[in-house]
Amino acid sequence: MSLADPKTRSVRSRAKALALVLVTSGALVGGPTQSATFPWGFRVGWSGARLGGDFGKIIGPDIRSDVTASIFARFGLGSALWFQPELGWVTKGGAGDVGPPSQDFFHLEHRVNYLEVPLLVRYEIPTRGAFGSYVLLGPAPAFRMGEVDTEESFIGKTAGVRPAKSSAQIFEDLGTGTWFRAESFDLGIVGGVGAGFGRGNVRLGIEARYNYGLLDVHPSEHADLRNEVFEVTTAVEFR
C-alpha cells in the first residue's frame, strides 16, 4: 500500500530528471569531439540512501538503492586544485522495519527526489602516466522535487523488530497520514575519492563519495531526521 504518489509517477519523475541532466550537458557545453575550454563531464551510477538522526534510525536506517546522475565542470584554482560545481539528481530516503512492540510491524521504503548542486573543491594527487587520482570536499545544497513517496508493506506481528525509542511520541508526532514531511531544502557535506584514466581529450573515471546531511529535514519536538547518501559512479570527462 502506498502512502503517497503511485510508484509509476515516481519512476516517471526520476526518468525525466535524469534525461534533463544529460540533455543539459550537451546544451551547456558543445560536442565532445572538440577540446573543451575547461574540463567538464557527467557521472552516473549507484546511490544508497538511508535516514539518520533519532527519527531516521527508527523509520529508515537501512540503505535503499537507486540511480544517480549529474553533470560537472572544473575550474583551475592552482596547479593541482580545482573548483568543481555540479548539477545532479539524487534520490534520498531510506528503508526499515518498524512497529510498536507486540503490535503489527511494517517494512517502509522512503523516496525523496532532490535536484542537488554540489560546490566542491577537488585536489588532484600528483601521479605519472595515464592514471590519476583525486579527493574532493564541499557543501551540497539540494532542492526537493515533488513530495515524499513512502511505500508500506505489512510484515506481521512480533515483539518488535526494531523497538522504537520513544515510539509512542514518534507515531503521535506523525499523525498526518504520511511517515514524514521533508523540508523543501536540504544541505549536506560531501567527501569523496576518485580515479581517472587517460591523457587525451576524453577521460574515464570512477568515484566513491559520501553525503552527510547537516539539516534536520523533518523538524519535530521529539527527534531529528537527516539524509545520508553513498554514491559509486562512473564518469566521462571531456577536455
N, C-alpha and C positions, 0 to 999 in steps of 0.2 A: 504494500500500500504506500503510495507516495503522499507526502505531506505538503508538497509544493507543486511546481510545474511538472508536467509529464516528462518522462525520460527523453522522448523524441524531441521535444522542444529544446532541452538542454543540449542534446547532441548537435542539433542544427546550429544553435548559437555558437558552440565551440568550433564547428566546422567553418562557419562564416568568418569568425575572428581569425582563425589560422590562415584562411585564404587571404584576408585583408592584410595580415602581416607580410605574407610572401609577395603579394602584388605591390604593396607599398615599397618593398625593397627595390623592385625594378623601376618604380616611378621616381624615387628619390635619387637614385644613382643609376647611371647609364649601364649598358650591357657589359658583361664581364670579359668581352673579347679585347677591350682596350684597357690599358693600365689606368687605375683609378688615381685621383689626386690625393686620396688618403685611403688607408686600408678600411674595408667595410666587408660585411658578410652577413650570414644568417646561421642560427643554431636551431636544431630540432632534436627532440629526444624524449626521454622518460622523466617524469616528475613523480615524486612520492610525497604526499601531503599528510600531515597529522595536526591535531589540535593540542596545544599546550596550555599551561596555566591550570588553576584549580578546576575550573569548569571544563576545559578541554580534556583534561585527563579522565574525566568522568564520561563524556559523551563521544569522544573521538580520538583516543590516544594511539590507535593503530594506523599504520600507513595505508593510504588509499592511492593506487596508481592511476596515472593519467598521462596525457601528452602535452608537451610544452613547446613553444616556438618563439623565436624573436629575431629581430634584425639589430645590427650593431655597427658602429663606426669607431675608428680610433684616431685620436689627435695627439701628436707628439708633445710631450712636456719636457723631454730631455733625451739623453742617449738611449735609455732603456725604460723610461717612464712614459705612460700614455694615459690620456683621459678617454674612457670608453662609455659613452651613453648608449642606451639600448631602448628598444620598444618591443615589448613582448606580451604574450598571452600565457597566463598560468592559472590553473585551477587549484585552489586551496581547499581546505576542509580536513576530513579525516574519516575514520571508521571505528566502531567499537560496539561491544555488547553491554547493555545497561539494563538496570531494573532494580527496584527496591527489594531488599531481602524477603524471601518466602512469597514473592509475587511473580507475575508474568515478567519476562525479560525479553529484550528485543535486540536485533542487530541493526545498527544505524549506519548509513552511508551519507556523508555530508559533502556537497559540492558548492563551492563559491567561486565564480569566474571573475578574474581581475585582468585589467589592462595595466601592465607594470612598466615603470620607467626607471630601471636601474641607472645610477650615475656612479660609475666605477673608476677607480684608479688601478691601472694594470702595470705590473712590473715584469719585464722580460728578463729571465735569468740568462746570463751570458753562456752561450754554448757554441760549438763548432759544427759545421756540416748542415745537413738538411733538417735536422731535428732541433726544435726549440721548445722551451717550457716557460711557464709564467704563473704568477699568482695575482689575484685581484681582490679588491675590497671596496665596499662603498654602500651608501644607502639605496633603498629601492622603494620609492613611493608607488602605491598601487591604487587603482580606482575600480570599485566593484562594478561589474557589468551584469545587470539582472538581479534576481532575487536568489536567496539561498534555496538549494534543492536538497531536501532530505528524504531519503527512502528508508522505510522502516519495515523490517521483516520479523514476524513473531517467531520466537525460538521455542519457548516453553516455560515451565515453572521450575524454579530451583531455589536453593538457599541464597542465590545471588552470585552471579559470575564475577561481577566487578562491583562489590559493595560501595555505594557512593558515600563519601564523607559529606555529612550534612545533606543527604539526598532529599530529605523532605523539603528543605529550603530551596534546593535547586529546582525540583519539579514545581514547587509553588511559584518560583520566580518565572518559569517559562510561561505557563498559563495563557498562551495566545494562539494555540493550535500549531505552533512550529517549535523546533528544538532550539533555535537561537536566531537572533536578528542581527546579522553582521552590519557593522557600520559601513558607510559608503567609501571610506578612505582607510587605507592601511599603510603602514610604514615598517619596512624590515631592514636588517643589515645583512649584506651578502658577503660571503667569503668563499673563495674557490681556488682551484688549481687546474692547470690545463697543459696540453702539449700540442704543438703544431708540426706539420710535416711538409717540406717543400720549400724551395727558394725562388720559384718563378712567380708569375702573376696570379696564380691560383694556389692556395694553400689549404690543406685539410687539417682538421684538428679534432680533439676530444677533450671534454671538460667535465669536471665534477664540482658542484657548488652547493652551499647550504644557505638558506634564507631564514633568519630568525626574526619573528615578529616583535616589534618594540611596543606596539599599541594593543590595548585591550579592545577587541573588536565587538565585544558584547558587554557593554557596561552593566554592572549588576552590583547590588548591595552585598551579595553573598560570595561571589567568586569572579575570577577573571578568565578570559579566553584569548589565546594568542595563536597566530598561524605559524607553522613551521613547514618548510618545503625543502626537500632534497632533489637535486637535478643531476642527471647524467646525460649529456648531449654530444652530438657530433656537429661539426661546423665546417662551412666552406667560406674561405676568406679570399677576397679579390684585392689586388694591389695595383 
